[in-house]
């Protein structure tokens, strides 16, 4: 599974794996793919340093990358307290009422509330980069818009390729104009923040819009047939996120989340603003239903919504309140039916890919097996 | 582009084209595909007979099929007047107000209001079948659920294959259990009635769920790369509808609709209940916005909504009221940028398919060009 891009990066398979877990990122690279560590949860630079050290020690010299969240729009001089103050009391009450309805216990005094808005702020992302550029990362991906020009230059000075996610051809062209090297075309069916255009339509549109820049297809990919489909559409590789949530190397905070992921079908996700204020695909739960219900107060814009629900989500996760318990994941969740190792996922992907190529050659009347 | 199914049907390319226009259906079959005439607009059996005669005279002996709308749920003894009586006055007023706001003229006295609910009723579909079974159709497709058992038997007695559309693996299994021969897996990005699961995820799920029954992939397909992708996913063919709306052989009632289709991008459609009461993808217009707006009365269930808006849509089309003027179409509309002949579309599909196969072979390290 070799494309120009996989050759440039020196990886065996044009399969890019996004994951918040260092053990998964390292295993993806060791299996012949390209592991990308999501950095948004690292608010302390030392934590990121510790995990990059771990990857260095376990990646067998294979290439890997880092994914940061650096919002395109810079907000100067705004503190978390300023943002907190913008949240209406009615919304806070709705959170309290919903948690009370399900009997969700409080956190212990002084207990950290997990996800904070700070991971989404540019100054934090820049601190992450200060750490990351001391490591031999080969790719820097940005999840929200193009990174600032000085960051792109800094990456290029270090021979680090820069990737950015796009949900439309228009966004992709903006990335190209900002000097990005790789566009990740993220389809409607993907987990996390997504637009409305499905991978089947989006991928070739983005490929044509930014050619000759390489494009990775994201959204709905978790089998070798889907890899073959994405590459047929003109992508130079695939970008998988959801598939790694249930691998044995993953370290999901809650076993109940893993159980829900393994049980969910492709129709059990929803694209909802409940998590961050922007539409993000996730497991559909009674929590997302409450936010998406017309009788509720509705969601707040990013970053208010994320801040509003941060403590609530920590409590729901900690106490495993099943009806409310969710996680960002794509429609491919229907294929995640057992816990397997990263290597087993790769074996399945490469075997399925070869079978799909055999099949397409038979259909095309070529020398298929 | 040969699969087991295309060989069974004796067509050169595993490309199925759904269209309401006899000239397009015949041209698709002549070009080596399989033309399927949509029958929903034929309320008079003689009209259908006339158009099937026309196809017979112009199809050069190539195989073709018919698509009917036979609701899975039978409604006994309900007349159109009964259904009319169920529509709330507030909704009727909303239609009048919206039309008045845009200055949409009335129809002339006695002028027919176009689309009627009758085409969607089982007795009408059965009359269509009485006509169609006198012709050498090779395929009978049903758009809403599985057709009744006696219809399936009647088709099989005449060596006619039966196809049914499905938006989920669960629906597909129901079709298989009802004796259907071919499942059309219709993804989220498709035009007309669609579910929420995208083609990339839906196709392999349905393939695996109903194997060894053949599956056609529908939704988001309009180029050879997308055909290659759909076949990589395990489909035995592709089902295209939207692509034929702007071919030169099409006979769209309004040139303004053609102009809007040619100008629209992949992000200019919406999945809305405004047309029939069930979610159907169509051009997003100020008409769909009005129905989807939270401040409006909202849509009614099928079949009430379709009956409620029938006359309004006829007026909007007749007078080409551009802001309100729409049509069912999929996200592939972004690729429909010029009026071409059916043959030109096929040339493009087959050339693009061959190039995609070349490319996937290079990536797989096989003897690609």
Interface residues (C-beta under 8 A of the other chain):
Chain A: X1 X2 X3 X14 X168 X169 X187 X188 X189 X195 X196 X197 X198 X199 X200 X201 X202 X204 X205 X219 X220 X221 X223 X225 X226 X228 X229 X230 X231 X232 X233 X234 X265 X266 X267 X294 X331 X332 X334 X335 X353 X354 X356 X357 X359 X360 X361 X363 X364 X365 X366 X367
Chain B: X1 X2 X3 X14 X168 X169 X187 X188 X189 X195 X196 X197 X198 X199 X200 X201 X202 X204 X205 X219 X220 X221 X223 X225 X226 X228 X229 X230 X231 X232 X233 X234 X265 X266 X267 X294 X331 X332 X334 X335 X353 X354 X356 X357 X359 X360 X361 X363 X364 X365 X366 X367
